[in-house]
Amino acid sequence: MNEHRLNLKSDILGILSNNTGKCVPQHIMLVGSVAGGKSFFLNTLYEELKNSEKYITIVRSPYYAISTASFFISKADKSQIILADDFDVYLSQLSLKEKYKLREYLFSDDAPALVGTVSGVVKDFYDYRSPFYDAFRMFRLNDPDAEYINNMASDICGRTVSDIDEARPFFGLNLYYWNDYFKMRQNHQLTFADAVNFIMERNSRYFKLLIDSQPYLNKVAIMGIVHNQNKATANDIQKGTDIPLASVSTTLRRLTEKGIVGKTDKNTRRNIFYKISDTLLYRWLLHNTKSCNRGEI
């Protein structure tokens, strides 16, 4: 783990330690890019906390509701902590009434502390009309670099992995992908192609949830990029639809802010080409949407 992540982990553990004995805990939100190692970092926190005598740690993904019922634990002399990965995906599925109910729960006496992750800018945290305005202490999680991934390979496999460059276009900076891949390479159980397909299938549930949680215009833009072989302009996406070009451009900008979509390196003065940032997500969409119309999956 590089110095930035080590220092961040230390800061978060310090805040969680100071929460002990408080009626209402301080909640933490980690902001990072899609496939930037947020889930992996959260898992390192879990490994640090799970054997602690001070905490009861509960891990929740967006598949599970956060409510008093979900997190009921018999009284113990331990502080409760929720590690909530992809918290922005979870929030997008809640009505305004449900968001207020969740805030009331999180800021009630003896509520568990929450450490969550989000991708990019989340309007709920910066809109003063939102129930979650100023509700979290925000931290930026920097993306891992190439040196980090090379060191990770040596730590897991005990050696340099020769096909890192071959795998990089598929895995980018996603540390969960790399972790799984290096463990497979350690045992030499699968070929490179089989390893890629296995990791894609393993993440298929998350991919489906991520796409299902998107508003209709986001889905149209995403599928427009897929139908154009992961290289599309706003005009390419708008063709064959009755959606105004300005709306498509705005949608692409928001998807770029979230990190789901990114700009290619093939841009010209007149045209900006967009792609799905996560290559495995693109391959999964390509595989699962061949017979679907735009906006469907």
C-alpha positions in Angstrom: 0.0 0.0 0.0 1.5 3.4 -1.0 2.1 6.2 1.4 -1.2 8.1 0.6 -3.3 5.1 1.3 -1.4 4.1 4.5 -1.8 7.7 5.8 -5.5 7.7 4.9 -6.1 4.4 6.6 -4.4 5.7 9.7 -6.5 8.8 9.7 -9.7 6.9 9.4 -8.8 4.4 12.1 -8.1 7.4 14.3 -11.5 8.9 13.7 -13.2 5.6 14.3 -11.3 5.3 17.6 -12.4 8.7 18.7 -16.0 7.8 17.9 -16.0 5.3 20.8 -18.2 6.5 23.6 -19.9 9.2 21.5 -23.7 9.2 21.2 -23.7 10.1 17.6 -20.6 9.0 15.6 -18.8 10.8 12.9 -19.4 9.2 9.4 -16.8 9.0 6.7 -17.1 9.0 2.9 -14.3 8.0 0.6 -14.4 9.6 -2.9 -12.6 7.9 -5.7 -12.8 7.0 -9.4 -14.5 4.0 -10.8 -12.1 1.0 -10.7 -9.8 3.1 -8.6 -9.3 0.7 -5.7 -12.1 1.9 -3.4 -13.5 -1.5 -2.6 -10.0 -2.9 -2.2 -9.2 -0.1 0.3 -12.4 -0.7 2.2 -11.4 -4.4 2.5 -8.1 -3.5 4.0 -10.0 -1.5 6.7 -12.2 -4.6 7.3 -9.1 -6.8 7.7 -7.8 -4.3 10.3 -11.1 -4.0 12.2 -12.5 -7.5 12.1 -10.4 -8.9 14.9 -10.5 -5.8 17.0 -11.8 -6.0 20.6 -13.2 -2.5 20.2 -15.5 -2.9 17.2 -18.2 -5.0 15.6 -17.7 -4.5 11.9 -20.5 -5.0 9.4 -19.9 -5.1 5.7 -22.7 -4.1 3.3 -22.8 -3.7 -0.5 -25.5 -1.9 -2.3 -27.5 -5.1 -2.6 -28.6 -4.8 1.0 -30.7 -2.1 2.7 -29.2 0.0 5.5 -31.8 0.1 8.2 -32.2 -0.6 11.9 -33.5 -4.0 11.1 -30.6 -4.9 8.8 -28.0 -4.0 11.4 -29.6 -5.1 14.6 -27.0 -6.6 16.9 -27.5 -7.6 20.5 -26.0 -5.1 22.9 -22.2 -5.4 23.4 -19.4 -3.4 24.8 -18.2 -2.7 21.2 -18.7 0.1 18.8 -20.5 -0.8 15.6 -19.1 0.1 12.2 -20.8 -0.2 8.8 -18.5 -0.5 5.8 -20.8 0.4 2.9 -19.2 0.0 -0.6 -20.7 1.9 -3.6 -22.9 4.0 -1.3 -23.8 6.2 -4.2 -25.4 3.2 -6.0 -27.4 2.5 -2.9 -28.5 6.2 -2.5 -29.7 6.3 -6.1 -32.3 3.6 -5.3 -33.9 5.5 -2.4 -36.8 7.9 -2.4 -36.4 11.3 -0.7 -38.5 10.0 2.2 -36.2 6.9 2.5 -33.2 9.1 2.5 -34.5 11.2 5.4 -35.3 8.0 7.3 -31.7 6.7 6.7 -30.2 10.0 7.9 -32.4 9.9 11.0 -31.2 6.4 11.7 -27.5 7.2 11.2 -27.7 10.3 13.5 -29.7 8.7 16.2 -28.2 7.9 19.6 -25.8 4.9 19.6 -26.0 4.5 15.8 -23.1 2.7 14.1 -20.4 4.7 12.4 -20.5 4.4 8.6 -17.5 4.3 6.3 -18.7 4.4 2.6 -17.3 4.7 -0.8 -18.6 6.7 -3.8 -17.5 7.3 -7.4 -16.9 11.0 -8.3 -19.2 13.8 -7.3 -22.5 12.9 -5.5 -25.1 15.6 -5.6 -26.6 14.4 -2.3 -23.5 15.5 -0.4 -23.2 19.0 -1.8 -26.9 20.1 -2.3 -28.0 22.1 0.8 -31.5 20.8 0.2 -30.4 17.2 0.5 -30.8 15.1 3.7 -27.1 14.2 3.4 -25.7 17.7 2.9 -22.7 18.0 5.2 -23.4 14.6 6.7 -20.1 13.0 6.1 -16.4 13.8 6.5 -15.1 13.5 3.0 -11.7 12.0 2.0 -10.2 11.7 -1.5 -8.8 8.3 -2.4 -6.1 8.6 -5.0 -5.8 6.1 -7.8 -3.1 3.4 -7.5 -0.2 3.8 -9.9 1.7 1.2 -12.0 4.4 0.8 -9.3 1.7 -0.1 -6.8 0.4 -2.9 -9.1 3.9 -4.2 -9.7 4.6 -4.4 -6.0 1.2 -6.1 -5.5 2.2 -8.8 -8.0 5.5 -9.4 -6.1 3.7 -9.6 -2.7 1.1 -12.1 -3.9 3.1 -14.2 -6.4 6.6 -13.7 -4.9 7.9 -12.7 -8.3 7.3 -10.4 -11.3 4.4 -11.4 -13.4 5.4 -11.3 -17.1 2.1 -10.6 -18.6 1.1 -7.5 -16.5 1.3 -5.3 -19.7 -1.0 -7.8 -21.5 -3.5 -7.6 -18.6 -3.4 -3.9 -18.0 -5.9 -2.9 -20.8 -8.5 -5.3 -19.2 -7.9 -4.4 -15.5 -6.8 -0.8 -15.6 -6.2 0.3 -11.9 -8.9 -1.9 -10.4 -7.1 -3.6 -7.5 -9.8 -6.3 -7.0 -9.3 -7.4 -10.6 -5.5 -7.5 -10.1 -5.8 -9.3 -6.8 -7.9 -12.1 -8.3 -5.6 -12.2 -11.3 -2.4 -12.5 -9.4 -3.8 -15.2 -7.2 -4.8 -17.2 -10.3 -1.3 -16.6 -11.8 0.3 -17.7 -8.6 -1.2 -21.2 -8.9 -1.0 -21.2 -12.7 -4.6 -22.6 -12.8 -6.0 -20.6 -15.7 -4.9 -19.2 -19.0 -4.9 -15.5 -19.4 -8.2 -15.6 -21.4 -9.8 -17.9 -18.9 -8.7 -15.6 -16.0 -10.2 -12.6 -17.7 -13.5 -14.4 -18.3 -13.6 -15.7 -14.8 -13.1 -12.3 -13.2 -15.8 -10.8 -15.5 -18.3 -13.4 -14.5 -17.4 -13.0 -10.9 -18.3 -9.3 -11.1 -21.4 -9.7 -13.2 -23.8 -9.1 -10.3 -22.2 -5.8 -9.5 -22.2 -4.8 -13.2 -25.9 -5.5 -13.5 -26.7 -3.5 -10.4 -24.6 -0.6 -11.6 -26.4 -0.4 -14.9 -29.9 -1.1 -13.5 -29.4 1.8 -11.0 -28.7 4.3 -13.8 -31.4 6.8 -15.0 -32.9 6.1 -18.4 -30.7 8.7 -20.3 -27.6 7.3 -18.7 -28.5 3.8 -20.0 -29.2 5.2 -23.4 -25.8 6.9 -23.5 -24.0 3.8 -22.1 -25.6 1.4 -24.6 -25.0 3.9 -27.5 -21.3 3.7 -26.7 -21.5 -0.1 -26.6 -23.3 -0.3 -30.0 -20.6 1.9 -31.4 -17.8 -0.5 -30.3 -16.7 1.6 -27.3 -16.0 4.7 -29.3 -18.9 7.2 -29.8 -19.5 10.9 -30.0 -22.7 12.6 -28.7 -23.9 12.7 -32.3 -23.4 8.9 -32.7 -25.5 8.2 -29.5 -28.2 10.7 -30.5 -28.8 9.1 -33.9 -32.0 7.0 -34.0 -33.4 8.5 -30.9 -35.7 11.4 -30.2 -33.5 12.8 -27.4 -32.1 16.3 -27.9 -28.3 16.4 -28.6 -27.8 18.8 -25.6 -29.4 16.2 -23.3 -27.0 13.5 -24.6 -24.0 15.8 -24.1 -25.1 16.7 -20.5 -25.6 13.0 -19.8 -22.1 12.1 -21.1 -20.6 14.8 -18.9 -22.3 13.4 -15.8 -21.2 9.9 -16.6 -17.7 11.1 -17.1 -17.8 12.8 -13.7 -18.9 9.5 -12.2 -16.0 7.7 -13.9 -18.3 5.2 -15.7 -17.5 6.9 -19.1 -14.2 8.5 -20.2 -12.8 10.3 -23.2 -10.7 8.4 -25.6 -7.3 9.5 -26.9 -8.8 9.8 -30.5 -10.5 13.2 -30.0 -10.4 15.9 -32.6 -11.2 19.6 -32.5 -14.8 18.9 -33.6 -15.5 15.6 -32.1 -15.0 14.1 -28.6 -15.2 10.3 -28.5 -16.4 8.5 -25.3 -15.7 5.0 -24.1 -16.8 2.8 -21.1 -13.9 3.3 -18.6 -13.9 -0.2 -17.2 -12.9 -2.6 -20.0 -14.4 -5.6 -18.2 -17.7 -3.8 -17.8 -17.7 -3.0 -21.5 -17.0 -6.7 -22.4 -19.8 -7.7 -20.0 -22.2 -5.2 -21.6 -21.2 -6.4 -25.1 -21.9 -10.0 -24.1 -25.2 -9.3 -22.3 -26.8 -6.8 -24.7 -26.3 -8.2 -28.2 -30.0 -8.7 -28.6 -31.2 -5.7 -26.6 -32.3 -2.2 -27.7 -30.7 0.9 -26.4 -31.6 1.6 -22.8 -32.3 -2.1 -22.1 -30.4 -4.9 -20.6 
